[in-house]
Amino acid sequence: MTNPARFDLAIVGGLGHVGLPLGITFANKGLKVCLHDLDEKNAELVRRGAMPFLEYDAEPVLKKVIANGNLAVSTEPSCLSEAKTIIIAIGTPVDEYLNPKTRQFLEIILGLKKYFNKNQTIIIRSTVYPHTCKQLLKQLNQNGKEQWHIAYCPERIMQGHAMRELLELPQLVAGLSEKAIKDSTELFSIISPKIIPVSIGEAELAKLFANAWRYIQFAITNQFYMIAHNFGADYNKVRKAMIDGYKRAETLPTAGFAAGPCLLKDTMQLAAYSGNSFLLGHTAMMVNEGLPHFIVEDLKKRWDLSNTKVGILGMAFKADIDDVRDSLSFKLGKILRFDGAKVYYSDEYAKNPDFVTKEELIRESQVIIVAVPHSQYKGLVIQKGKEVLDLWGVIKQEQ
Ligand SMILES: NC(=O)c1ccc[n+]([C@@H]2O[C@H](COP(=O)([O-])OP(=O)(O)OC[C@H]3O[C@@H](n4cnc5c(N)ncnc54)[C@H](O)[C@@H]3O)[C@@H](O)[C@H]2O)c1
């Protein structure tokens, strides 16, 4: 075995949205970090100090830790043998029937076993289906013949703002051995202001509950939007009146697409765990995934879509980032096209040769839908005669 102390930390999935800012943050605190990932293209970019996706304030720190040698990138798993601690930050998707792909997640980690050793603590950072950590330990331990060390320290950052939030958010820490708890507490104490010790099950549930809670909050505000719209009221005005000086209501988010790679997926992980009896979770999915349909059905009352040009402003899954994973803007576009509309897409951050500029989109479209409130859309003025559908009220229209 090679020198185990060459890296303080190795991150599997180290070039992803969770792994990369985390690795940069630890490296910036002086740890020797190796990012292991299979993505050759992003590995090249990161070695040159370039971020493969938008994460605010990350690139200058990345350049610094690459230059001072604290951060290395390897597409070869052999680097894992040379680390004191391993963090797993690969994706944990659901399949096309919304079931968690737990087996695939476990198989990836078990496939790396020959590069791990029992002196290492393996910290799961990905969001997992309940009992996954215990399953992993059981399989690594070969049903009690060995003693491996597994911890669960879930990621809770808001994508795009990881560099700030990693240093601000309390860290849930759980482990399946004394060593795992000690090692992960020591590690996260380097970056987190507060460690919250919990059991593995509590940590798994707390992470899934937090995402399902957020998803359900979006669903209720989206349902209110639909009710208000059918009533003929401006939902933004109703919401403002409801929360103004009224603390009990102020956590109600604005209406809008609830999308992205985490909220729906984690709500469905919880639904699968609860034997598909998580009624609020499934209902939230129906409401949130139904919003694009609601918008199209409403437009059809006024427009013959087969003769209408519709522009969608904002293709990322949320404001001011470049990540289009599971964005509902594409679902909206698909439904509009099915009904015969000519559809234009535009985004300020996500790049795609099929996208047009916001100016071209506004010029060409008869109907303009703000799907994501990127900062650049605030105050845009649209000429009279066009229909603007803007859930956030960021765009102005000539009177
Ligand atoms: N994105 C977020 O804001 C966020 C926040 C909290 C939790 N999470 C959770 O964190 C996990 C990762 O999410 P993400 O958004 O970073 O995903 P991602 O797709 O951005 O990153 C995953 C990375 O893992 C790499 N990878 C895949 N298989 C690999 C393998 N066998 N070996 C090495 N590398 C491999 C991929 O190339 C990719 O770079 C998920 O469980 C997600 O639910 C994400």
The ligand as an SDF file (V2000), in Angstrom:
LIG
                    3D

 44 48  0  0  0  0  0  0  0  0999 V2000
  -26.6580   19.7980   -6.1930 N   0  0  0  0  0  0  0  0  0  0  0  0
  -26.9790   20.1940   -4.9540 C   0  0  0  0  0  0  0  0  0  0  0  0
  -27.1730   21.3910   -4.6830 O   0  0  0  0  0  0  0  0  0  0  0  0
  -27.0980   19.1860   -3.8280 C   0  0  0  0  0  0  0  0  0  0  0  0
  -27.3150   19.6550   -2.5340 C   0  0  0  0  0  0  0  0  0  0  0  0
  -27.3900   18.7200   -1.5000 C   0  0  0  0  0  0  0  0  0  0  0  0
  -27.2730   17.3800   -1.7550 C   0  0  0  0  0  0  0  0  0  0  0  0
  -27.0810   16.9370   -3.0430 N   0  0  0  0  0  0  0  0  0  0  0  0
  -26.9070   15.5010   -3.2720 C   0  0  0  0  0  0  0  0  0  0  0  0
  -25.5160   15.2650   -3.5280 O   0  0  0  0  0  0  0  0  0  0  0  0
  -25.3600   14.1750   -4.4510 C   0  0  0  0  0  0  0  0  0  0  0  0
  -24.5510   14.6330   -5.6580 C   0  0  0  0  0  0  0  0  0  0  0  0
  -25.2880   15.6300   -6.3310 O   0  0  0  0  0  0  0  0  0  0  0  0
  -24.6060   16.6060   -7.3960 P   0  0  0  0  0  0  0  0  0  0  0  0
  -25.6210   17.6520   -7.7110 O   0  0  0  0  0  0  0  0  0  0  0  0
  -23.2650   17.0120   -6.9400 O   0  0  0  0  0  0  0  0  0  0  0  0
  -24.4570   15.6280   -8.6360 O   0  0  0  0  0  0  0  0  0  0  0  0
  -23.4710   15.8570   -9.8900 P   0  0  0  0  0  0  0  0  0  0  0  0
  -24.0310   15.0180  -10.9860 O   0  0  0  0  0  0  0  0  0  0  0  0
  -23.2660   17.3010  -10.1020 O   0  0  0  0  0  0  0  0  0  0  0  0
  -22.0910   15.2560   -9.3880 O   0  0  0  0  0  0  0  0  0  0  0  0
  -21.8150   13.8810   -9.3070 C   0  0  0  0  0  0  0  0  0  0  0  0
  -20.3970   13.6490   -9.8010 C   0  0  0  0  0  0  0  0  0  0  0  0
  -20.0880   12.2800   -9.5920 O   0  0  0  0  0  0  0  0  0  0  0  0
  -19.3280   11.8430  -10.7020 C   0  0  0  0  0  0  0  0  0  0  0  0
  -19.4280   10.3850  -10.7520 N   0  0  0  0  0  0  0  0  0  0  0  0
  -20.4630    9.6150  -11.1260 C   0  0  0  0  0  0  0  0  0  0  0  0
  -20.1660    8.3120  -11.0100 N   0  0  0  0  0  0  0  0  0  0  0  0
  -18.9020    8.2450  -10.5420 C   0  0  0  0  0  0  0  0  0  0  0  0
  -18.0290    7.1910  -10.2100 C   0  0  0  0  0  0  0  0  0  0  0  0
  -18.4070    5.9150  -10.3580 N   0  0  0  0  0  0  0  0  0  0  0  0
  -16.7860    7.4930   -9.7690 N   0  0  0  0  0  0  0  0  0  0  0  0
  -16.3980    8.7670   -9.6220 C   0  0  0  0  0  0  0  0  0  0  0  0
  -17.1780    9.8250   -9.9230 N   0  0  0  0  0  0  0  0  0  0  0  0
  -18.4170    9.5700  -10.3750 C   0  0  0  0  0  0  0  0  0  0  0  0
  -19.9400   12.5460  -11.8840 C   0  0  0  0  0  0  0  0  0  0  0  0
  -19.0600   12.5750  -12.9830 O   0  0  0  0  0  0  0  0  0  0  0  0
  -20.2160   13.9390  -11.2930 C   0  0  0  0  0  0  0  0  0  0  0  0
  -19.1210   14.8020  -11.4860 O   0  0  0  0  0  0  0  0  0  0  0  0
  -26.7660   13.6940   -4.7460 C   0  0  0  0  0  0  0  0  0  0  0  0
  -27.1080   12.6730   -3.8400 O   0  0  0  0  0  0  0  0  0  0  0  0
  -27.6270   14.9250   -4.4740 C   0  0  0  0  0  0  0  0  0  0  0  0
  -28.9600   14.6020   -4.1670 O   0  0  0  0  0  0  0  0  0  0  0  0
  -26.9700   17.8160   -4.0780 C   0  0  0  0  0  0  0  0  0  0  0  0
  1  2  1  0
  2  3  2  0
  2  4  1  0
  4  5  1  0
  4 44  2  0
  5  6  2  0
  6  7  1  0
  7  8  2  0
  8  9  1  0
  8 44  1  0
  9 10  1  0
  9 42  1  0
 10 11  1  0
 11 12  1  0
 11 40  1  0
 12 13  1  0
 13 14  1  0
 14 15  2  0
 14 16  1  0
 14 17  1  0
 17 18  1  0
 18 19  2  0
 18 20  1  0
 18 21  1  0
 21 22  1  0
 22 23  1  0
 23 24  1  0
 23 38  1  0
 24 25  1  0
 25 26  1  0
 25 36  1  0
 26 27  1  0
 26 35  1  0
 27 28  2  0
 28 29  1  0
 29 30  1  0
 29 35  2  0
 30 31  1  0
 30 32  2  0
 32 33  1  0
 33 34  2  0
 34 35  1  0
 36 37  1  0
 36 38  1  0
 38 39  1  0
 40 41  1  0
 40 42  1  0
 42 43  1  0
M  CHG  2   8   1  16  -1
M  END
$$$$
